[in-house]
């Protein structure tokens, strides 16, 4: 078997391509007389397929222009579908990184966090589920979803906070008597005087009855009830950002918010600084309700918290931006709550006793706290 041979011949109508392919088809023909020298009475004649190529032409219009010009002759009812079908696909292409992320990452749906193992019946899981419920229901950007979730859980804590503040304010004027009774209990415990201890405990009970305060239900339990919410909120939001939930990579407010990826650290370190400043303001505002005259150690303890907040600011710089957004929102709302409860009309409406200005708590300076800690250290080191 031989390879195909190609023979090109030019003619007036155009180009003519004659291909002779193998194997060849042969047809016997009747005997004839040939005038050629090499003629034969019976010579096989080969028939080769001939392919005609058309003359090369160049279009003056693109296919899209030809389609649109053809559509101009159609009725109006048939024009629109044809134009939409032949429209340029690049016209609807995303122009920003945010648009690209929105097209690549589908929106969150009900049950997605449960499939990721983030929602459950624990405090952390319930708070995660609340974020999913807020975002899927409202379709808000994730920045405002975190802000709304932080505001919601701060609102849940408000009744417990008011109950604790009310109990502390009612018992405040009895605080000097309570301190004396506590000293009696400590002395009786040191001498192992059971009768003195029982007598002091009875006096303490009478003081709480006069103040109409149950220390367990009015002060202890409300503060304990806020712990699962406060701690759960922190770890729930941290888990959402560090898992991470892919939708949090776009805050939805990239036009003005510098940390668009809520799962990454704040590139400009603005959020950690703002949070540290708000924590210090919160301690200063809340220190007004602390009884520093009867118990001076309370003011120095607040200074210790302020020092920890400054040191913690460096640690906060490694946290995801979404977590810091939630913490900044919570701290700001707590400051607003403290300032709002200073209003006399609101305190009367909530049944919170008004504290005279002369009894307002004052947070000491850091140098005073250092001297206080040094004195206590020396007292603890003196042998008895």
C-alpha positions as CSV (number, residue, x, y, z in Angstrom):
1,X,0.0,0.0,0.0
2,X,1.5,3.4,-1.0
3,X,0.9,6.8,0.5
4,X,-1.6,9.3,-1.1
5,X,-0.2,11.7,-3.7
6,X,-1.5,15.2,-4.0
7,X,-1.5,17.1,-7.3
8,X,-2.5,20.7,-7.5
9,X,-3.8,22.3,-10.7
10,X,-4.8,25.9,-11.2
11,X,-7.8,26.8,-13.3
12,X,-9.9,29.8,-14.1
13,X,-12.8,29.0,-11.7
14,X,-10.5,28.6,-8.8
15,X,-8.2,26.1,-7.2
16,X,-8.7,22.5,-8.0
17,X,-7.3,19.8,-5.8
18,X,-7.1,16.3,-7.2
19,X,-6.3,13.6,-4.7
20,X,-5.3,10.1,-5.7
21,X,-5.8,7.8,-2.7
22,X,-4.8,4.2,-2.2
23,X,-6.0,1.6,-2.4
24,X,-7.3,2.5,-5.9
25,X,-10.6,1.4,-7.3
26,X,-10.3,-0.1,-10.8
27,X,-13.0,-0.6,-13.3
28,X,-12.7,-2.9,-16.4
29,X,-13.6,-1.1,-19.7
30,X,-14.3,-2.6,-23.1
31,X,-11.4,-3.3,-25.5
32,X,-10.3,-0.3,-27.4
33,X,-7.5,0.7,-29.8
34,X,-5.0,3.1,-28.5
35,X,-2.8,5.3,-30.6
36,X,-0.2,5.7,-27.8
37,X,3.0,3.7,-28.0
38,X,2.4,2.1,-24.7
39,X,-1.3,1.5,-25.4
40,X,-2.9,-1.7,-24.5
41,X,-6.0,-3.5,-25.7
42,X,-7.2,-3.9,-22.1
43,X,-5.7,-1.3,-19.8
44,X,-7.0,-0.6,-16.3
45,X,-8.3,2.9,-15.9
46,X,-8.2,4.4,-12.5
47,X,-10.9,6.7,-11.2
48,X,-9.7,9.1,-8.4
49,X,-12.0,11.2,-6.3
50,X,-11.7,14.9,-7.0
51,X,-12.4,17.5,-4.3
52,X,-13.2,21.1,-5.3
53,X,-12.1,23.9,-2.9
54,X,-14.0,27.1,-3.0
55,X,-12.4,30.4,-3.5
56,X,-11.1,32.0,-0.2
57,X,-13.1,35.0,0.8
58,X,-12.8,37.5,3.7
59,X,-15.8,38.6,5.7
60,X,-16.3,42.3,6.1
61,X,-18.3,41.9,9.3
62,X,-17.9,39.9,12.5
63,X,-20.4,37.1,13.3
64,X,-21.9,39.3,16.1
65,X,-22.4,42.3,13.7
66,X,-24.0,40.0,11.1
67,X,-26.3,38.6,13.8
68,X,-27.3,42.1,15.1
69,X,-27.9,43.4,11.5
70,X,-30.1,40.3,10.8
71,X,-32.0,40.9,14.0
72,X,-32.9,44.4,12.9
73,X,-35.2,43.0,10.4
74,X,-37.0,40.8,12.9
75,X,-40.1,41.8,14.9
76,X,-39.6,43.4,18.3
77,X,-40.8,40.2,20.1
78,X,-38.0,38.2,18.5
79,X,-35.2,40.8,18.7
80,X,-34.6,40.8,22.5
81,X,-33.9,37.0,23.0
82,X,-31.6,37.0,20.0
83,X,-29.6,40.1,21.2
84,X,-29.4,38.7,24.8
85,X,-28.1,35.3,23.4
86,X,-25.4,37.0,21.4
87,X,-24.4,39.6,23.9
88,X,-20.8,39.9,25.1
89,X,-20.2,37.6,28.1
90,X,-17.4,39.9,29.4
91,X,-19.8,42.7,29.9
92,X,-21.1,41.0,33.1
93,X,-17.7,39.9,34.3
94,X,-16.8,40.9,37.9
95,X,-14.7,44.1,38.1
96,X,-13.6,43.9,41.7
97,X,-12.1,41.3,44.1
98,X,-15.3,41.6,46.2
99,X,-17.5,40.8,43.1
100,X,-15.2,37.8,42.3
101,X,-15.6,36.4,45.8
102,X,-19.3,36.9,45.8
103,X,-19.6,34.9,42.5
104,X,-17.1,32.2,43.7
105,X,-18.5,31.7,47.2
106,X,-22.2,30.8,47.6
107,X,-24.2,32.6,50.3
108,X,-24.7,30.9,53.6
109,X,-27.8,28.8,54.0
110,X,-29.7,27.3,56.9
111,X,-27.9,24.2,58.2
112,X,-24.5,25.0,56.8
113,X,-22.9,25.6,60.2
114,X,-24.4,22.4,61.5
115,X,-22.8,20.5,58.7
116,X,-19.5,22.2,59.5
117,X,-19.9,21.1,63.2
118,X,-20.1,24.7,64.4
119,X,-23.7,24.8,65.8
120,X,-24.9,22.7,68.7
121,X,-26.8,23.0,72.0
122,X,-23.8,24.3,73.9
123,X,-23.6,28.1,74.6
124,X,-20.9,28.4,71.9
125,X,-23.0,26.4,69.4
126,X,-26.2,28.3,70.1
127,X,-24.4,31.7,69.6
128,X,-22.9,30.4,66.3
129,X,-26.4,29.3,65.2
130,X,-27.7,32.8,66.0
131,X,-25.2,34.3,63.6
132,X,-26.4,32.0,60.9
133,X,-30.0,32.9,61.6
134,X,-29.3,36.6,61.5
135,X,-27.3,36.5,58.3
136,X,-29.5,34.1,56.3
137,X,-32.7,35.8,57.4
138,X,-31.6,39.4,56.8
139,X,-29.0,38.9,54.0
140,X,-26.9,41.6,55.7
141,X,-23.1,41.8,55.0
142,X,-21.1,39.8,57.5
143,X,-19.7,43.0,59.1
144,X,-23.2,44.1,60.1
145,X,-24.2,40.5,61.0
146,X,-21.4,40.4,63.6
147,X,-22.4,43.8,64.9
148,X,-26.1,42.8,65.1
149,X,-25.2,39.5,66.8
150,X,-23.0,41.3,69.4
151,X,-25.8,43.8,70.1
152,X,-28.4,41.0,70.5
153,X,-26.3,39.0,73.1
154,X,-25.4,42.2,74.9
155,X,-29.2,42.9,75.1
156,X,-29.7,39.4,76.6
157,X,-27.2,40.3,79.3
158,X,-28.9,43.6,80.2
159,X,-31.5,42.1,82.7
160,X,-28.8,40.2,84.6
161,X,-26.6,43.3,84.7
162,X,-29.4,45.5,86.0
163,X,-30.3,43.0,88.7
164,X,-26.6,42.8,89.8
165,X,-26.3,46.7,89.8
166,X,-29.6,47.0,91.7
167,X,-28.5,44.6,94.4
168,X,-25.0,46.2,94.8
169,X,-26.6,49.7,95.0
170,X,-29.1,48.6,97.7
171,X,-26.4,47.0,99.9
172,X,-23.9,49.8,99.4
173,X,-24.9,51.9,102.4
174,X,-24.7,48.8,104.6
175,X,-21.2,48.1,103.4
176,X,-19.3,49.4,106.5
177,X,-21.4,47.2,108.8
178,X,-20.8,44.2,106.5
179,X,-17.0,44.8,106.6
180,X,-17.0,44.8,110.4
181,X,-19.0,41.6,110.5
182,X,-16.6,40.0,108.0
183,X,-13.7,40.9,110.3
184,X,-15.5,39.3,113.2
185,X,-16.0,36.1,111.2
186,X,-12.3,36.1,110.2
187,X,-11.2,36.5,113.8
188,X,-13.6,33.8,115.1
189,X,-12.4,31.4,112.4
190,X,-8.8,32.0,113.5
191,X,-9.6,31.3,117.2
192,X,-12.0,28.5,116.1
193,X,-14.8,30.0,118.1
194,X,-17.9,28.4,116.7
195,X,-20.3,30.5,118.8
196,X,-18.8,33.8,117.6
197,X,-18.9,32.6,114.1
198,X,-22.6,31.7,114.3
199,X,-23.4,35.1,116.0
200,X,-21.6,37.0,113.2
201,X,-23.4,35.0,110.5
202,X,-26.7,35.9,112.2
203,X,-25.8,39.6,112.2
204,X,-24.9,39.4,108.5
205,X,-28.3,37.8,107.7
206,X,-30.1,40.6,109.5
207,X,-28.1,43.2,107.5
208,X,-29.2,41.6,104.2
209,X,-32.8,41.5,105.4
210,X,-32.7,45.2,106.2
211,X,-31.3,45.9,102.7
212,X,-34.0,43.7,101.1
213,X,-31.2,41.9,99.2
214,X,-30.5,38.2,98.7
215,X,-26.8,38.1,98.0
216,X,-27.2,34.8,96.0
217,X,-30.1,35.7,93.8
218,X,-29.5,39.4,93.5
219,X,-25.8,39.6,93.1
220,X,-24.0,36.2,92.6
221,X,-26.4,34.5,90.2
222,X,-26.9,37.5,87.8
223,X,-23.1,37.8,87.5
224,X,-22.7,34.1,86.9
225,X,-25.5,34.0,84.3
226,X,-23.5,36.5,82.1
227,X,-20.4,34.3,82.1
228,X,-21.6,31.6,79.6
229,X,-22.9,34.3,77.3
230,X,-19.7,36.4,77.5
231,X,-17.3,33.5,77.2
232,X,-19.5,31.7,74.7
233,X,-19.7,34.8,72.4
234,X,-15.9,35.1,72.4
235,X,-15.2,31.5,71.4
236,X,-18.2,31.2,69.1
237,X,-17.0,34.2,67.0
238,X,-13.4,33.1,67.1
239,X,-14.4,29.6,65.9
240,X,-16.4,31.1,63.0
241,X,-13.4,33.1,61.9
242,X,-10.7,30.5,62.4
243,X,-12.6,27.5,61.0
244,X,-13.1,29.5,58.7
245,X,-16.5,30.0,57.3
246,X,-15.7,31.1,53.7
247,X,-18.3,33.7,53.5
248,X,-16.5,35.7,56.2
249,X,-13.7,36.4,53.8
250,X,-15.8,39.3,52.4
251,X,-17.1,41.7,55.0
252,X,-19.5,43.3,52.5
253,X,-18.3,46.8,53.4
254,X,-15.0,46.9,51.7
255,X,-15.7,50.5,50.4
256,X,-14.8,51.9,53.8
257,X,-13.7,49.1,56.1
258,X,-9.9,48.4,55.8
259,X,-10.0,44.8,57.0
260,X,-12.3,43.2,54.4
261,X,-11.2,39.7,55.2
262,X,-12.8,39.0,58.6
263,X,-10.9,35.7,59.0
264,X,-7.5,37.5,58.8
265,X,-5.7,39.8,61.2
266,X,-6.3,43.6,61.0
267,X,-3.5,44.7,58.6
268,X,-3.5,48.2,60.1
269,X,-3.8,47.2,63.8
270,X,-6.6,49.7,64.3
271,X,-9.1,47.3,65.9
272,X,-6.8,46.1,68.7
273,X,-5.9,49.7,69.6
274,X,-9.6,50.7,69.6
275,X,-10.6,47.7,71.7
276,X,-7.8,48.4,74.3
277,X,-8.9,52.0,74.6
278,X,-12.6,51.0,75.0
279,X,-11.8,48.5,77.7
280,X,-9.9,51.2,79.7
281,X,-12.8,53.6,79.2
282,X,-15.2,50.9,80.3
283,X,-13.3,50.3,83.6
284,X,-13.1,54.1,84.3
285,X,-16.9,54.5,83.7
286,X,-17.8,51.4,85.7
287,X,-15.5,52.3,88.6
288,X,-18.0,55.0,89.6
289,X,-20.3,52.4,90.9
290,X,-17.6,50.6,92.8
291,X,-17.4,51.1,96.6
292,X,-13.7,52.1,96.9
293,X,-14.2,53.9,100.3
294,X,-15.3,50.8,102.3
295,X,-13.1,48.4,100.3
296,X,-10.0,50.2,98.9
297,X,-8.7,47.0,97.2
298,X,-11.5,47.2,94.7
299,X,-10.0,50.3,93.0
300,X,-6.6,48.7,92.8
301,X,-8.1,45.6,91.3
302,X,-9.6,47.8,88.6
303,X,-6.1,49.1,87.9
304,X,-4.9,45.6,87.6
305,X,-7.5,44.9,84.9
306,X,-6.4,48.1,83.1
307,X,-2.8,46.9,83.0
308,X,-3.9,43.5,81.7
309,X,-6.0,45.2,79.0
310,X,-2.9,47.0,77.7
311,X,-0.8,43.9,77.7
312,X,-3.6,42.0,76.1
313,X,-3.7,44.5,73.3
314,X,-0.6,43.0,71.8
315,X,-2.2,39.5,72.0
316,X,-5.4,40.9,70.4
317,X,-3.4,42.0,67.4
318,X,-3.2,38.3,66.3
319,X,-7.0,37.8,66.5
320,X,-9.1,37.7,63.4
321,X,-10.7,41.0,62.4
322,X,-14.2,39.6,62.7
323,X,-13.6,38.7,66.4
324,X,-12.3,42.2,67.1
325,X,-15.4,43.7,65.4
326,X,-17.6,41.8,67.8
327,X,-15.5,42.7,70.9
328,X,-15.4,46.3,70.0
329,X,-19.2,46.3,69.6
330,X,-19.7,44.6,72.9
331,X,-17.4,47.0,74.8
332,X,-18.9,50.1,73.2
333,X,-22.5,48.9,74.1
334,X,-21.3,48.2,77.7
335,X,-20.0,51.7,78.0
336,X,-23.3,53.1,76.7
337,X,-25.2,51.0,79.2
338,X,-23.1,52.3,82.1
339,X,-23.6,55.9,81.0
340,X,-27.3,55.4,80.5
341,X,-27.7,54.0,84.0
342,X,-26.3,57.2,85.5
343,X,-29.5,59.0,84.5
344,X,-31.7,59.6,87.6
345,X,-35.0,59.0,85.8
346,X,-33.9,55.7,84.4
347,X,-32.5,54.5,87.8
348,X,-35.8,55.4,89.5
349,X,-37.8,53.5,86.8
350,X,-35.6,50.4,87.2
351,X,-35.6,50.6,91.0
352,X,-31.9,51.2,91.4
353,X,-31.0,53.5,94.4
354,X,-29.3,56.7,93.5
355,X,-25.8,57.0,95.0
356,X,-24.7,60.4,96.3
357,X,-21.7,62.1,94.6
358,X,-19.7,61.9,97.8
359,X,-19.9,58.1,97.7
360,X,-19.0,57.7,94.1
361,X,-16.1,55.3,93.5
362,X,-12.8,56.6,92.3
363,X,-10.1,54.5,90.5
364,X,-6.7,55.3,92.0
365,X,-3.6,56.0,89.9
366,X,-1.2,53.3,88.9
367,X,1.4,54.6,91.3
368,X,-1.1,54.3,94.2
369,X,-1.8,50.7,93.2
370,X,1.9,49.9,93.1
371,X,2.4,51.3,96.6
372,X,-0.6,49.4,97.8
373,X,0.6,46.2,96.4
374,X,4.1,46.8,97.9
375,X,2.6,47.3,101.4
376,X,0.5,44.2,101.2
377,X,3.6,42.2,100.0
378,X,5.6,43.5,103.0
379,X,2.7,42.7,105.4
380,X,2.5,39.2,104.1
381,X,6.3,38.7,104.6
382,X,6.4,39.8,108.3
383,X,6.6,36.7,110.5
384,X,3.9,36.5,113.2
